[in-house]
Amino acid sequence: MGVIAAVLFAIAFLIHGTGTSTNVWFDPTSLLYAGLCCLALHLLGVGTGWYSRPRRRR
């Protein structure tokens, strides 16, 4: 999720920097909010991939 947030921030930065006219869904502000949402989920531990299962006892 952290990598997705970084990619969304980079795309928003490029769109804003070039002044490209885009659809509402790809507006830099919308991408910023999506990136912040992904960053918040990453900080909560969602999508980290480091889930350890409890071992079975024999």
N, C-alpha and C positions, 0 to 999 in steps of 0.2 A: 504494500500500500504506500510505503514511503517513496518508492521509485515511481509509482504512478503519479503521486502528488508532484514530484519533481518534474516529471514530463509535462504535466498540465501547466505548472508554473512557467516552464520554458516556452511552451506554445503560446500562453497568454502574453508573455513578455515580447515574443517575436511579433505577434499580431498587433500589440499596442505600439511597439517600436516602429513598425513599418507603416502604421496608419491604415491598414487594410480594412476595407468595409466588409463585414461578415454578417452572417445570420445571427439572430438573437442567441441561439444555443451555443455558438462559437464566439460570442462576445468575450473580450478579455475579463470582464467582471464575472461572467458566468463560469469561465474556466478557473478563475481565482477561487470562487466559492466551492467548486468541485474539488479543487486541489486542497483547500482547507478541510473539507469533509474527509478526504482520503488521509490527510495528515492526522486529523483527530482520530480516525479509526486505527491508524498505524500506532499512535501513542497509546491507544487502549489495548493493543495487542492483537487486533484482528489482522489476519493475513500474514503473520510473521513466519508461519511454517515450522515453528519450534515446539510442536506439541509432542510431549512424551507420554506414551501409554503406560499405565501401570503394568508391571510384569506379573505373569501368572505364576502362582506357586505350584510346584509339582508335588 
